[in-house]
Amino acid sequence: MDKVRILNLKIPARHGVYEFEKDKDGLFELDVEMFTNLSAAGKSDDLKDTINYDEAVSVITDIFTEKDYHLIEAVGDSICQKLLSDFPIQKVVLKIRKPHAPIMANLDSVEVELVREKL
């Protein structure tokens, strides 16, 4: 299956369980893989036959910033469901990284990965 990827999309937001996480924006990093058949776009060279990633980025950003979630799993699920309903894709894989996670450990980031498919 073909896919369109958006890598390391950086979005400021205030997601987190703790109140101090809602005081100022943290920078989150997202990777999105949207699975679809790209053969028509390969033949037509027309944007209408593929995933418009500018529109996808707008949808992702709007959902990610419309409210403050406690869990990145919750905002991620909302994004996956919207992408599956609004775009001609069969499957989406979404990774959300939180480099500023408030835990006492020597790490680069924490990350959740969600995989959703059309039923």
Secondary structure as UniProt FT lines:
FT   STRAND          2..13
FT   HELIX           19..22
FT   STRAND          26..36
FT   HELIX           39..44
FT   HELIX           47..49
FT   HELIX           53..66
FT   HELIX           72..86
FT   STRAND          91..98
FT   TURN            99..100
FT   STRAND          110..117
//
